[in-house]
Structures are given as structure tokens and as C-alpha cells.
Amino acid sequence: MPYAGLVARWQPNASQRLVLAALDLFAEQGYESTTVIEIAERAGLTKSTFFRHFPDKREVLFGGERMARLLAEGIAAAPATATPLQAIGHALDAVGRQAFTPGLRHFSARRRAVIAANPELQEREALKALGLIAAMTGSLTQRGVPELTGRVAAELGALAMKIAYERWSDATDGAEFGEIAGRTLSELQAALSATS
């Protein structure tokens, strides 16, 4: 039966329909047992439509290059006087407004559970994290930040993003991602200072 849970068959957002269908199938029957054809059928779409949006079934839960682009743009848009970590905080806030909307909180918790249960997806998530670090580092160096400083700030930003995403997915108080990410980044800065 075509996927009818959150998105009707006739809606044009094929990418979202495929993500939701994949998430349901991965949770129901496991990642390894799910095929691209099953995902497309559950979404009420064709296999060729799936491959227009995603290169493989692993990528369906990772958003392609969108997150790296949002982070780089957020850093570039930070005030000129911002420190590297302030620029990263600006980017995390922008990502929260554009990618981690309140309606996706339940989806995010389910996505984390599916990834935690699948080593192949964990590997893909780790590779995506490296891409985010590279995007942040590149954007910081374009602002004139020395490369090593930019890389350290980007690594800290990636850790803040990971922890904030977990906290945001589990939050029951309605806190926005940007707010959680800002607190998390401050906590990591304090923890880093305590190790000196």
C-alpha cells in the first residue's frame, strides 16, 4: 500500500515522501531488508523518482549536501566582528530555523533510532559529519580565520551540533534547536577551558 501516513500520494514533495517511507520501512523490517523499490512503492512513487532524489538508500536519511551548505552560509552571514565560535553559533541557529523545525522533532528521534541500529548508517553519519566539519572550516578560512583555528572551531561546532541534535530530538519542553545548540556550544567552551 502506498505511504499515506503523513503525506498524501498526490503531494508534490517526493523527497520528503521518500524519506518518511524509508524511515518507516527501516523501522519495520530493518535497513538491510529494505529495498529502494519498496521505499518508492511505499511513497507511491517509482524507482526512477527515488534515484532522481537520492543516489542510494543510505543517503535517504542524510539530506545530501543541504546541511553543509546551510552551515557554510550561516558562517558567511555572521557579523564581521564575530569570533570563529560565534560565527559557528550563528550558523547553528540558522540551521535550526531552516532544517530542524518543530514538526521534524518526532522524525528526528525515529531517525536516530534507525541509525543507531545499523552500522552502515552509522558509518554514513560519521562521513557526513566530516563533510560538515570541512564545510565549516572552509567557510571560516574564507572569513580570514587561520586554518588550524578554523578547523578546531569547526570540530567543536560539529560536536555541539551532534549533542544539540540529540537533546533537541528528545526535548519535551518545545525548545528550539538554535537555543539548544547555543547552550551546548557554551557548555563545550566551558568544558574546554576547564581542561587547560
N, C-alpha and C positions, 0 to 999 in steps of 0.2 A: 504494500500500500504506500502511495506517495506520502512524503513527510507533510503532516498537516498540523503539527503541534503549535508552533509559534508563528509560522509564516505560511500563508496560503499559497497554493500551487500557482496562482496567476500573478503573484507579486514579481516585480522585475528584479529584485535583488538576489540574483542567482548565487553570488559569492556567499552571502550570509546564509542562504538556504543550504548550501553545500556544507558549510561549517557546522551548522546545527544538526544536520543529518549525520555527518561524520561523528560528531560528538556523541549523539545518541547510539549509533551503531557500535562505536568503540566501547562505550559503557555497557551495552547489552551483550555483545558477543566477543569482545576483545579486539584489540588493534590488529593482531596478526590474522585473525579470521575474517576481517572485513575487507572487501574488495572495492575498488573505485566504482565498478558498475553498481554495486549495492548502494554506495553513497549517492550516486547520481539518481538511481531509481527512487530512493527514499526521499530525495529532494524534489522529485518529479521532473528531473532533467535528464539529459543524455550524457554519455561518457565523454563525447567531444566537448560538451559545455564544461564539464569538470576540468578538462585539460586546458581550456581557454583561461581558466582562473588559477589553476594550481599545477605545478609540474609533477607532483606525486601526492600520495595520500598522507605522507608525513607532513607536508607543507600546509595542509588544510587548517591546522591549528596554530600556525605561527605568523600569519599576517604578512608574509613576503617582506618587502623592503620598507613597508609603510612606517614601522616603528623607528627604524634608523633615520629615515627622512624627517619624521616629526621631532626626534631628539636634536638632529643637526640644525633644523630650522629654529627650534626653540632656543638653542645656544646662540645662534646667529642673531636672534631678535632680542637677546638680553641687553640691558643698558650697557653702554660702552664702559662705564665705571665698575661693572660687576666683576668680582673675583671669579676665578675658574669654578669654584664650588657654587657661587651664587648664580652663575650662568647655567650650571647643571640643574640647580634648583628651579630656575626659570623654565628650563626645558621639561623637567618632570611635571611641573604644573601644567604646561601646555599639553603634554601627552595625556594627563588626566582629563583635561577638558575635551580633548578630541577623540581619545581612544578608550578610556576607562570610564564610561558613563554609568550612572547608577543602574540602568537597565541591564548592563552586562555583568553585574556582580555575581548573580547566580551562575551564569555561564562560566565565569572565571573560576569559581570554586569547582565546578564539574570538570573543567579543562585541566586544572591542576591535578585532580584525582586520576584522570585518564593518563596524563603524562607520567605521574608517579608510578603507575602500574606497568609502564612499558619502557624498557631500557633503550629501545631505538628512538623513542620520542624524547627521552631524557638526553640522549646524545645530540639530537637535533636542537633541543633547547639550549644546550651548552654552546653549540656552534653559533646559534643566533645571538647569544649573549656576547660572544667575541665580536660579532659584526656590529653590535650596538656600541661596544667599547671603542672599536675603530672609528665609527661614525662620530662619536662624541669627541674622541681625541683629535680627529681631523678638523672638526668644527672649532675646537678650542685653539688649535695651532693657527687656523685662519684668522683668529682674533688676535694673534700675536703672542699667545701663551707658549713658552718653551715646550718642546715636545715631551720631555720627561715629566714636567709638571702637568701637562695636559693628560698624559697617559695615567698618572696617579689619580688625578681628579676624575677621569673617566671610569677608572676601575672602581673608585669609591662610589661614583654615581650609579654604576651598574649594580653594585651590591645594594645600595639604597633602593633602587628600583625593584630589585628582586624581593627584598624584605617588605617593602611597601606594598607590592602586588599581593603577597601572601596575606598581609594584615588587612588590606582593603577587601580581598576576596572573602575573608572571614568576618569582617566588621558587621556588627548588627546595629550600630548607632547612626548609620547613614553618613558617616564621614566621607568626604570626597577624596579621591586618590591624591590630588595635589597637596591637600592638607596633610595626609598621612605621609606622603613622600617627603615633605618639608621637615616634619618632625623626625622622620627616620634619618634623613641626611644630617640633621643637627646631632642626633644621638651618635651617629657614626663618627662625626667630627670630634665629639667629646671623648668617645672611646679611643680614638686615635691619639688625642692629646694625652690621655691617661697612660698610654704605653711609652711615652717619651721619657 
